[in-house]
Amino acid sequence: MERLGLPSERYLTLVHPTAVVSRSASIGPGTVVMAHAAVQADAKVGCHSIINTGSIVEHDNQLGDYVHAAPRAALTGSVYAGEGVLIGAGAVVMPGISIGEWAVIGAGAAVIRSVPAHCTAVGVPATIVFVEKEVRAAHGS
């Protein structure tokens, strides 16, 4: 996207006809909302994101640019997902949880605690199984 250098208004926002998007939700340019997905009241989805088939983005969520909610992911109310976050297929993120930029949530995970940036969390309940080398170095571990 950056290499193309196009202004953001040149990118389409695509919403499948079976998807439900609240009138009070906002979806950035270049974002795709797939079949049977839902984006609820006052949710904000950034640019160039994917809300995949059957995913749910509940009320008051804030998703950064380049976020991918894989099929059947459920982000309950007031979730924050930073830039580049990947929420795996069937994962559930509980209310009020924050997920730092470029973090990965594994398929089927149940996220009950916030996840720092550049980490991978998997399982039920989700636990951090990987921290990028640069992040470990910055924290002296």
Wavefront OBJ file of the C-alpha trace (Angstrom):
o trace
v 0.000 0.000 0.000
v 2.768 2.447 0.902
v 4.682 1.649 -2.291
v 1.647 2.527 -4.377
v 1.588 5.966 -2.802
v -2.101 6.459 -3.537
v -4.134 8.839 -1.392
v -6.414 6.993 1.047
v -9.565 8.160 -0.730
v -8.525 6.058 -3.766
v -8.980 2.789 -1.845
v -12.380 1.124 -1.740
v -14.092 -0.041 1.414
v -15.940 -3.246 0.571
v -18.803 -4.647 2.629
v -20.404 -7.938 1.633
v -24.207 -7.703 1.246
v -24.770 -10.214 4.078
v -22.537 -8.324 6.515
v -24.071 -6.029 9.127
v -22.422 -2.673 9.807
v -23.949 -0.282 12.327
v -24.622 3.250 11.129
v -22.533 4.557 14.017
v -19.526 2.370 13.154
v -16.656 3.721 11.059
v -14.598 1.693 8.621
v -11.400 3.006 7.062
v -10.535 2.991 3.367
v -9.169 -0.213 1.914
v -10.951 -2.346 4.519
v -12.997 -5.417 3.587
v -15.928 -6.740 5.639
v -16.709 -10.269 4.488
v -19.901 -12.351 4.393
v -21.941 -12.677 7.595
v -19.552 -10.456 9.573
v -20.850 -7.818 11.980
v -19.419 -4.437 12.977
v -21.521 -3.058 15.799
v -22.340 0.367 17.258
v -19.517 2.890 17.641
v -16.841 0.416 16.546
v -13.923 1.922 14.642
v -12.003 -0.170 12.106
v -8.843 1.294 10.598
v -7.563 1.309 7.032
v -6.651 -1.791 5.017
v -8.118 -4.212 7.537
v -10.008 -7.472 7.029
v -13.080 -8.423 9.017
v -13.330 -11.963 7.713
v -16.290 -14.294 7.243
v -18.559 -14.486 10.280
v -16.343 -12.307 12.482
v -17.900 -10.066 15.101
v -16.556 -6.644 16.039
v -18.747 -5.554 18.923
v -19.639 -2.112 20.249
v -16.988 0.494 21.007
v -14.084 -1.581 19.674
v -11.111 0.262 18.187
v -9.113 -1.610 15.562
v -6.013 -0.036 14.066
v -4.853 -0.149 10.469
v -3.954 -3.532 8.920
v -5.877 -5.565 11.510
v -7.114 -9.001 10.404
v -9.971 -10.651 12.278
v -9.902 -14.189 10.816
v -13.118 -16.169 10.195
v -15.420 -16.401 13.206
v -13.225 -14.277 15.459
v -15.226 -12.473 18.148
v -14.029 -9.188 19.612
v -16.421 -8.352 22.423
v -17.102 -4.800 23.606
v -14.501 -2.089 24.115
v -11.589 -4.110 22.733
v -8.540 -2.240 21.437
v -6.411 -3.905 18.750
v -3.338 -1.971 17.597
v -1.920 -1.707 14.102
v -1.263 -5.001 12.325
v -2.892 -7.280 14.888
v -3.980 -10.742 13.700
v -6.854 -12.383 15.565
v -6.941 -16.078 14.598
v -9.972 -18.035 13.415
v -12.515 -18.625 16.163
v -10.601 -16.641 18.781
v -12.542 -14.696 21.409
v -11.292 -11.449 22.955
v -13.102 -10.519 26.169
v -14.418 -7.009 26.953
v -11.964 -4.200 27.634
v -8.868 -6.123 26.498
v -6.013 -4.332 24.697
v -3.844 -6.058 22.113
v -0.630 -4.258 21.206
v 0.509 -3.572 17.659
v 1.611 -6.473 15.453
v 0.569 -9.060 18.044
v -0.843 -12.418 16.960
v -3.704 -14.215 18.685
v -3.851 -17.922 17.815
v -6.871 -19.690 16.386
v -9.432 -20.631 19.032
v -7.737 -18.628 21.787
v -9.694 -17.055 24.628
v -8.033 -13.734 25.468
v -8.832 -12.723 29.041
v -5.762 -10.505 29.689
v -4.216 -7.778 27.568
v -1.468 -8.841 25.157
v 1.601 -6.624 24.624
v 2.821 -5.515 21.208
v 4.828 -7.944 19.052
v 3.773 -11.015 21.050
v 1.957 -14.220 20.144
v -0.700 -15.576 22.498
v -2.456 -18.945 22.150
v -4.725 -21.276 24.091
v -7.568 -21.161 26.587
v -6.982 -18.971 28.434
v -4.533 -17.327 26.051
v -0.925 -17.220 27.228
v 2.031 -15.556 25.581
v 4.214 -18.118 23.827
v 6.442 -15.863 21.753
v 7.920 -12.385 22.081
v 9.795 -10.894 19.133
v 13.552 -10.738 19.662
v 13.654 -6.934 19.397
v 11.044 -6.613 22.152
v 12.966 -8.991 24.446
v 16.179 -7.006 23.840
v 14.451 -3.717 24.651
v 13.299 -5.152 27.996
v 16.662 -6.726 28.789
v 15.498 -10.337 28.675
l 1 2 3 4 5 6 7 8 9 10 11 12 13 14 15 16 17 18 19 20 21 22 23 24 25 26 27 28 29 30 31 32 33 34 35 36 37 38 39 40 41 42 43 44 45 46 47 48 49 50 51 52 53 54 55 56 57 58 59 60 61 62 63 64 65 66 67 68 69 70 71 72 73 74 75 76 77 78 79 80 81 82 83 84 85 86 87 88 89 90 91 92 93 94 95 96 97 98 99 100 101 102 103 104 105 106 107 108 109 110 111 112 113 114 115 116 117 118 119 120 121 122 123 124 125 126 127 128 129 130 131 132 133 134 135 136 137 138 139 140 141
